[in-house]
Amino acid sequence: MLYHVKDVEKTIQGFYKVIRSGGTLLATTNSKVSLPRIAEMCNNMLDAFDLAKTSPAVSPFCLENGKEIVSSAFPTVEETVIHNALVFHHATPIVNYISSMFPSLNIPDNMYLQAEMKEWLTEEINKELSLHNGIWRDPKTLVIYRCKKASIC
């Protein structure tokens, strides 16, 4: 969850310090363009409740900048990119996923508002599911970085 860390580079440097010589850090993150349907649903919800929309700005740590960040501390970095998708058949897991992001979406800490937003999401997602034969498929690209610390002989 390095994309939640305020100073990713400092955190990576901290990992480098505590990993033994010849040791490895595995780090994974998503592309900034992953899950476009969920992002669109978030923005539609925010718009429906007159709240500021999210922006597709680069995450502090994502596929698009991750290798550069981990390479600043680790001399050897292997990158594996994986293309897949999240597939849902019910609204509940999508609502739970989106509502888990409420704090990062700057949604007020108001349980009545949040309950209303969850109801709205459930209705809208069920509409989408009915339009797509009960299947919500959202493309996702992720990356795994294998960062190796040099061995001291």
Biotite code that builds the C-alpha atoms (Angstrom):
import biotite.structure as struc

atoms = struc.array([
    struc.Atom([0.000, 0.000, 0.000], chain_id="A", res_id=1, res_name="MET", atom_name="CA", element="C"),
    struc.Atom([2.881, 2.354, -0.738], chain_id="A", res_id=2, res_name="LEU", atom_name="CA", element="C"),
    struc.Atom([0.527, 4.630, -2.663], chain_id="A", res_id=3, res_name="TYR", atom_name="CA", element="C"),
    struc.Atom([-0.976, 5.579, 0.734], chain_id="A", res_id=4, res_name="HIS", atom_name="CA", element="C"),
    struc.Atom([2.417, 6.631, 2.149], chain_id="A", res_id=5, res_name="VAL", atom_name="CA", element="C"),
    struc.Atom([3.137, 10.377, 2.162], chain_id="A", res_id=6, res_name="LYS", atom_name="CA", element="C"),
    struc.Atom([6.863, 10.138, 1.399], chain_id="A", res_id=7, res_name="ASP", atom_name="CA", element="C"),
    struc.Atom([7.309, 7.024, -0.732], chain_id="A", res_id=8, res_name="VAL", atom_name="CA", element="C"),
    struc.Atom([10.980, 7.635, -1.563], chain_id="A", res_id=9, res_name="GLU", atom_name="CA", element="C"),
    struc.Atom([11.895, 8.004, 2.115], chain_id="A", res_id=10, res_name="LYS", atom_name="CA", element="C"),
    struc.Atom([9.949, 4.824, 2.910], chain_id="A", res_id=11, res_name="THR", atom_name="CA", element="C"),
    struc.Atom([11.752, 2.889, 0.140], chain_id="A", res_id=12, res_name="ILE", atom_name="CA", element="C"),
    struc.Atom([15.094, 4.153, 1.482], chain_id="A", res_id=13, res_name="GLN", atom_name="CA", element="C"),
    struc.Atom([14.024, 2.936, 4.934], chain_id="A", res_id=14, res_name="GLY", atom_name="CA", element="C"),
    struc.Atom([13.297, -0.516, 3.522], chain_id="A", res_id=15, res_name="PHE", atom_name="CA", element="C"),
    struc.Atom([16.718, -0.516, 1.868], chain_id="A", res_id=16, res_name="TYR", atom_name="CA", element="C"),
    struc.Atom([18.412, 0.230, 5.209], chain_id="A", res_id=17, res_name="LYS", atom_name="CA", element="C"),
    struc.Atom([16.744, -2.657, 7.062], chain_id="A", res_id=18, res_name="VAL", atom_name="CA", element="C"),
    struc.Atom([16.981, -5.319, 4.343], chain_id="A", res_id=19, res_name="ILE", atom_name="CA", element="C"),
    struc.Atom([20.054, -7.499, 4.743], chain_id="A", res_id=20, res_name="ARG", atom_name="CA", element="C"),
    struc.Atom([22.800, -7.572, 2.155], chain_id="A", res_id=21, res_name="SER", atom_name="CA", element="C"),
    struc.Atom([21.578, -9.563, -0.858], chain_id="A", res_id=22, res_name="GLY", atom_name="CA", element="C"),
    struc.Atom([17.992, -9.314, 0.396], chain_id="A", res_id=23, res_name="GLY", atom_name="CA", element="C"),
    struc.Atom([14.942, -8.505, -1.682], chain_id="A", res_id=24, res_name="THR", atom_name="CA", element="C"),
    struc.Atom([11.949, -6.190, -1.425], chain_id="A", res_id=25, res_name="LEU", atom_name="CA", element="C"),
    struc.Atom([8.815, -7.115, -3.356], chain_id="A", res_id=26, res_name="LEU", atom_name="CA", element="C"),
    struc.Atom([6.603, -4.126, -4.048], chain_id="A", res_id=27, res_name="ALA", atom_name="CA", element="C"),
    struc.Atom([3.384, -4.099, -6.031], chain_id="A", res_id=28, res_name="THR", atom_name="CA", element="C"),
    struc.Atom([1.074, -1.352, -7.186], chain_id="A", res_id=29, res_name="THR", atom_name="CA", element="C"),
    struc.Atom([-1.532, -0.543, -9.815], chain_id="A", res_id=30, res_name="ASN", atom_name="CA", element="C"),
    struc.Atom([-1.430, 1.558, -12.940], chain_id="A", res_id=31, res_name="SER", atom_name="CA", element="C"),
    struc.Atom([-3.040, 4.971, -12.615], chain_id="A", res_id=32, res_name="LYS", atom_name="CA", element="C"),
    struc.Atom([-5.458, 3.924, -15.377], chain_id="A", res_id=33, res_name="VAL", atom_name="CA", element="C"),
    struc.Atom([-6.650, 0.745, -13.649], chain_id="A", res_id=34, res_name="SER", atom_name="CA", element="C"),
    struc.Atom([-10.310, 0.221, -12.778], chain_id="A", res_id=35, res_name="LEU", atom_name="CA", element="C"),
    struc.Atom([-11.801, 2.890, -15.064], chain_id="A", res_id=36, res_name="PRO", atom_name="CA", element="C"),
    struc.Atom([-15.401, 1.786, -14.410], chain_id="A", res_id=37, res_name="ARG", atom_name="CA", element="C"),
    struc.Atom([-14.968, 2.121, -10.642], chain_id="A", res_id=38, res_name="ILE", atom_name="CA", element="C"),
    struc.Atom([-13.306, 5.521, -11.139], chain_id="A", res_id=39, res_name="ALA", atom_name="CA", element="C"),
    struc.Atom([-16.209, 6.620, -13.339], chain_id="A", res_id=40, res_name="GLU", atom_name="CA", element="C"),
    struc.Atom([-18.755, 5.393, -10.774], chain_id="A", res_id=41, res_name="MET", atom_name="CA", element="C"),
    struc.Atom([-16.899, 7.311, -8.036], chain_id="A", res_id=42, res_name="CYS", atom_name="CA", element="C"),
    struc.Atom([-17.003, 10.498, -10.086], chain_id="A", res_id=43, res_name="ASN", atom_name="CA", element="C"),
    struc.Atom([-20.689, 9.999, -10.933], chain_id="A", res_id=44, res_name="ASN", atom_name="CA", element="C"),
    struc.Atom([-21.436, 9.554, -7.232], chain_id="A", res_id=45, res_name="MET", atom_name="CA", element="C"),
    struc.Atom([-19.434, 12.627, -6.253], chain_id="A", res_id=46, res_name="LEU", atom_name="CA", element="C"),
    struc.Atom([-21.208, 14.614, -8.966], chain_id="A", res_id=47, res_name="ASP", atom_name="CA", element="C"),
    struc.Atom([-24.632, 13.382, -7.811], chain_id="A", res_id=48, res_name="ALA", atom_name="CA", element="C"),
    struc.Atom([-23.865, 14.624, -4.292], chain_id="A", res_id=49, res_name="PHE", atom_name="CA", element="C"),
    struc.Atom([-22.288, 17.923, -5.440], chain_id="A", res_id=50, res_name="ASP", atom_name="CA", element="C"),
    struc.Atom([-18.829, 16.962, -4.197], chain_id="A", res_id=51, res_name="LEU", atom_name="CA", element="C"),
    struc.Atom([-15.505, 17.562, -5.959], chain_id="A", res_id=52, res_name="ALA", atom_name="CA", element="C"),
    struc.Atom([-14.582, 14.869, -8.488], chain_id="A", res_id=53, res_name="LYS", atom_name="CA", element="C"),
    struc.Atom([-11.376, 12.892, -8.258], chain_id="A", res_id=54, res_name="THR", atom_name="CA", element="C"),
    struc.Atom([-8.574, 13.549, -10.689], chain_id="A", res_id=55, res_name="SER", atom_name="CA", element="C"),
    struc.Atom([-6.526, 10.943, -12.561], chain_id="A", res_id=56, res_name="PRO", atom_name="CA", element="C"),
    struc.Atom([-3.338, 12.516, -11.219], chain_id="A", res_id=57, res_name="ALA", atom_name="CA", element="C"),
    struc.Atom([-0.389, 10.203, -10.836], chain_id="A", res_id=58, res_name="VAL", atom_name="CA", element="C"),
    struc.Atom([-0.361, 8.394, -7.537], chain_id="A", res_id=59, res_name="SER", atom_name="CA", element="C"),
    struc.Atom([2.679, 8.890, -5.318], chain_id="A", res_id=60, res_name="PRO", atom_name="CA", element="C"),
    struc.Atom([3.540, 5.288, -6.260], chain_id="A", res_id=61, res_name="PHE", atom_name="CA", element="C"),
    struc.Atom([2.100, 3.630, -9.363], chain_id="A", res_id=62, res_name="CYS", atom_name="CA", element="C"),
    struc.Atom([3.215, 1.642, -12.399], chain_id="A", res_id=63, res_name="LEU", atom_name="CA", element="C"),
    struc.Atom([3.930, 4.866, -14.269], chain_id="A", res_id=64, res_name="GLU", atom_name="CA", element="C"),
    struc.Atom([6.526, 6.093, -11.734], chain_id="A", res_id=65, res_name="ASN", atom_name="CA", element="C"),
    struc.Atom([7.278, 3.091, -9.512], chain_id="A", res_id=66, res_name="GLY", atom_name="CA", element="C"),
    struc.Atom([10.407, 1.744, -11.187], chain_id="A", res_id=67, res_name="LYS", atom_name="CA", element="C"),
    struc.Atom([12.069, 5.145, -11.030], chain_id="A", res_id=68, res_name="GLU", atom_name="CA", element="C"),
    struc.Atom([11.209, 5.441, -7.330], chain_id="A", res_id=69, res_name="ILE", atom_name="CA", element="C"),
    struc.Atom([12.453, 1.994, -6.250], chain_id="A", res_id=70, res_name="VAL", atom_name="CA", element="C"),
    struc.Atom([15.546, 2.339, -8.469], chain_id="A", res_id=71, res_name="SER", atom_name="CA", element="C"),
    struc.Atom([16.536, 5.429, -6.487], chain_id="A", res_id=72, res_name="SER", atom_name="CA", element="C"),
    struc.Atom([17.403, 3.116, -3.565], chain_id="A", res_id=73, res_name="ALA", atom_name="CA", element="C"),
    struc.Atom([17.870, -0.370, -5.028], chain_id="A", res_id=74, res_name="PHE", atom_name="CA", element="C"),
    struc.Atom([20.587, -1.057, -7.634], chain_id="A", res_id=75, res_name="PRO", atom_name="CA", element="C"),
    struc.Atom([18.739, -3.990, -9.223], chain_id="A", res_id=76, res_name="THR", atom_name="CA", element="C"),
    struc.Atom([15.017, -3.822, -10.028], chain_id="A", res_id=77, res_name="VAL", atom_name="CA", element="C"),
    struc.Atom([13.045, -6.383, -12.034], chain_id="A", res_id=78, res_name="GLU", atom_name="CA", element="C"),
    struc.Atom([9.605, -5.318, -13.224], chain_id="A", res_id=79, res_name="GLU", atom_name="CA", element="C"),
    struc.Atom([6.713, -7.671, -14.038], chain_id="A", res_id=80, res_name="THR", atom_name="CA", element="C"),
    struc.Atom([3.556, -6.110, -15.496], chain_id="A", res_id=81, res_name="VAL", atom_name="CA", element="C"),
    struc.Atom([0.289, -8.053, -15.279], chain_id="A", res_id=82, res_name="ILE", atom_name="CA", element="C"),
    struc.Atom([-2.910, -7.203, -17.156], chain_id="A", res_id=83, res_name="HIS", atom_name="CA", element="C"),
    struc.Atom([-6.138, -8.608, -15.746], chain_id="A", res_id=84, res_name="ASN", atom_name="CA", element="C"),
    struc.Atom([-9.523, -7.438, -14.509], chain_id="A", res_id=85, res_name="ALA", atom_name="CA", element="C"),
    struc.Atom([-11.756, -7.443, -11.483], chain_id="A", res_id=86, res_name="LEU", atom_name="CA", element="C"),
    struc.Atom([-15.036, -9.209, -12.211], chain_id="A", res_id=87, res_name="VAL", atom_name="CA", element="C"),
    struc.Atom([-18.123, -8.800, -10.035], chain_id="A", res_id=88, res_name="PHE", atom_name="CA", element="C"),
    struc.Atom([-21.623, -10.272, -10.218], chain_id="A", res_id=89, res_name="HIS", atom_name="CA", element="C"),
    struc.Atom([-23.143, -8.342, -7.295], chain_id="A", res_id=90, res_name="HIS", atom_name="CA", element="C"),
    struc.Atom([-23.168, -4.694, -6.244], chain_id="A", res_id=91, res_name="ALA", atom_name="CA", element="C"),
    struc.Atom([-22.080, -5.248, -2.623], chain_id="A", res_id=92, res_name="THR", atom_name="CA", element="C"),
    struc.Atom([-18.335, -5.823, -3.184], chain_id="A", res_id=93, res_name="PRO", atom_name="CA", element="C"),
    struc.Atom([-18.144, -2.812, -5.511], chain_id="A", res_id=94, res_name="ILE", atom_name="CA", element="C"),
    struc.Atom([-20.001, -0.623, -3.000], chain_id="A", res_id=95, res_name="VAL", atom_name="CA", element="C"),
    struc.Atom([-17.684, -1.858, -0.234], chain_id="A", res_id=96, res_name="ASN", atom_name="CA", element="C"),
    struc.Atom([-14.602, -1.142, -2.354], chain_id="A", res_id=97, res_name="TYR", atom_name="CA", element="C"),
    struc.Atom([-15.737, 2.374, -3.251], chain_id="A", res_id=98, res_name="ILE", atom_name="CA", element="C"),
    struc.Atom([-16.886, 3.174, 0.284], chain_id="A", res_id=99, res_name="SER", atom_name="CA", element="C"),
    struc.Atom([-13.475, 2.086, 1.609], chain_id="A", res_id=100, res_name="SER", atom_name="CA", element="C"),
    struc.Atom([-12.100, 5.027, -0.391], chain_id="A", res_id=101, res_name="MET", atom_name="CA", element="C"),
    struc.Atom([-14.472, 7.607, 1.150], chain_id="A", res_id=102, res_name="PHE", atom_name="CA", element="C"),
    struc.Atom([-11.710, 9.154, 3.341], chain_id="A", res_id=103, res_name="PRO", atom_name="CA", element="C"),
    struc.Atom([-9.345, 9.588, 0.369], chain_id="A", res_id=104, res_name="SER", atom_name="CA", element="C"),
    struc.Atom([-12.225, 11.037, -1.696], chain_id="A", res_id=105, res_name="LEU", atom_name="CA", element="C"),
    struc.Atom([-12.656, 13.748, 0.971], chain_id="A", res_id=106, res_name="ASN", atom_name="CA", element="C"),
    struc.Atom([-16.228, 12.686, 1.689], chain_id="A", res_id=107, res_name="ILE", atom_name="CA", element="C"),
    struc.Atom([-17.457, 14.290, 4.921], chain_id="A", res_id=108, res_name="PRO", atom_name="CA", element="C"),
    struc.Atom([-17.448, 12.018, 7.973], chain_id="A", res_id=109, res_name="ASP", atom_name="CA", element="C"),
    struc.Atom([-21.237, 12.002, 8.182], chain_id="A", res_id=110, res_name="ASN", atom_name="CA", element="C"),
    struc.Atom([-22.802, 8.567, 8.607], chain_id="A", res_id=111, res_name="MET", atom_name="CA", element="C"),
    struc.Atom([-26.159, 9.681, 7.154], chain_id="A", res_id=112, res_name="TYR", atom_name="CA", element="C"),
    struc.Atom([-24.532, 11.124, 4.031], chain_id="A", res_id=113, res_name="LEU", atom_name="CA", element="C"),
    struc.Atom([-22.335, 8.049, 3.629], chain_id="A", res_id=114, res_name="GLN", atom_name="CA", element="C"),
    struc.Atom([-25.320, 5.703, 4.053], chain_id="A", res_id=115, res_name="ALA", atom_name="CA", element="C"),
    struc.Atom([-27.193, 7.692, 1.392], chain_id="A", res_id=116, res_name="GLU", atom_name="CA", element="C"),
    struc.Atom([-24.172, 7.489, -0.915], chain_id="A", res_id=117, res_name="MET", atom_name="CA", element="C"),
    struc.Atom([-23.961, 3.715, -0.437], chain_id="A", res_id=118, res_name="LYS", atom_name="CA", element="C"),
    struc.Atom([-27.656, 3.392, -1.307], chain_id="A", res_id=119, res_name="GLU", atom_name="CA", element="C"),
    struc.Atom([-27.094, 5.514, -4.423], chain_id="A", res_id=120, res_name="TRP", atom_name="CA", element="C"),
    struc.Atom([-24.096, 3.364, -5.396], chain_id="A", res_id=121, res_name="LEU", atom_name="CA", element="C"),
    struc.Atom([-26.066, 0.153, -4.921], chain_id="A", res_id=122, res_name="THR", atom_name="CA", element="C"),
    struc.Atom([-28.865, 1.386, -7.187], chain_id="A", res_id=123, res_name="GLU", atom_name="CA", element="C"),
    struc.Atom([-26.512, 2.667, -9.898], chain_id="A", res_id=124, res_name="GLU", atom_name="CA", element="C"),
    struc.Atom([-24.287, -0.411, -9.850], chain_id="A", res_id=125, res_name="ILE", atom_name="CA", element="C"),
    struc.Atom([-27.327, -2.694, -10.058], chain_id="A", res_id=126, res_name="ASN", atom_name="CA", element="C"),
    struc.Atom([-28.448, -0.710, -13.130], chain_id="A", res_id=127, res_name="LYS", atom_name="CA", element="C"),
    struc.Atom([-25.011, -1.242, -14.697], chain_id="A", res_id=128, res_name="GLU", atom_name="CA", element="C"),
    struc.Atom([-25.075, -4.942, -13.852], chain_id="A", res_id=129, res_name="LEU", atom_name="CA", element="C"),
    struc.Atom([-28.481, -5.314, -15.498], chain_id="A", res_id=130, res_name="SER", atom_name="CA", element="C"),
    struc.Atom([-27.157, -3.637, -18.664], chain_id="A", res_id=131, res_name="LEU", atom_name="CA", element="C"),
    struc.Atom([-24.201, -6.054, -18.871], chain_id="A", res_id=132, res_name="HIS", atom_name="CA", element="C"),
    struc.Atom([-25.820, -9.441, -18.210], chain_id="A", res_id=133, res_name="ASN", atom_name="CA", element="C"),
    struc.Atom([-25.024, -9.290, -14.493], chain_id="A", res_id=134, res_name="GLY", atom_name="CA", element="C"),
    struc.Atom([-21.281, -8.878, -15.034], chain_id="A", res_id=135, res_name="ILE", atom_name="CA", element="C"),
    struc.Atom([-19.133, -5.916, -13.983], chain_id="A", res_id=136, res_name="TRP", atom_name="CA", element="C"),
    struc.Atom([-15.691, -6.266, -15.567], chain_id="A", res_id=137, res_name="ARG", atom_name="CA", element="C"),
    struc.Atom([-13.106, -3.615, -14.792], chain_id="A", res_id=138, res_name="ASP", atom_name="CA", element="C"),
    struc.Atom([-9.652, -3.785, -16.452], chain_id="A", res_id=139, res_name="PRO", atom_name="CA", element="C"),
    struc.Atom([-6.679, -3.606, -14.145], chain_id="A", res_id=140, res_name="LYS", atom_name="CA", element="C"),
    struc.Atom([-2.949, -3.392, -14.748], chain_id="A", res_id=141, res_name="THR", atom_name="CA", element="C"),
    struc.Atom([-0.542, -3.988, -11.910], chain_id="A", res_id=142, res_name="LEU", atom_name="CA", element="C"),
    struc.Atom([3.178, -4.276, -11.517], chain_id="A", res_id=143, res_name="VAL", atom_name="CA", element="C"),
    struc.Atom([5.430, -6.263, -9.222], chain_id="A", res_id=144, res_name="ILE", atom_name="CA", element="C"),
    struc.Atom([8.904, -4.881, -8.518], chain_id="A", res_id=145, res_name="TYR", atom_name="CA", element="C"),
    struc.Atom([11.599, -7.255, -7.296], chain_id="A", res_id=146, res_name="ARG", atom_name="CA", element="C"),
    struc.Atom([14.178, -4.937, -5.741], chain_id="A", res_id=147, res_name="CYS", atom_name="CA", element="C"),
    struc.Atom([17.482, -6.531, -4.804], chain_id="A", res_id=148, res_name="LYS", atom_name="CA", element="C"),
    struc.Atom([20.002, -5.055, -2.394], chain_id="A", res_id=149, res_name="LYS", atom_name="CA", element="C"),
    struc.Atom([23.617, -5.556, -3.412], chain_id="A", res_id=150, res_name="ALA", atom_name="CA", element="C"),
    struc.Atom([25.556, -8.306, -1.643], chain_id="A", res_id=151, res_name="SER", atom_name="CA", element="C"),
    struc.Atom([28.566, -7.340, 0.410], chain_id="A", res_id=152, res_name="ILE", atom_name="CA", element="C"),
    struc.Atom([31.372, -9.832, -0.054], chain_id="A", res_id=153, res_name="CYS", atom_name="CA", element="C"),
])
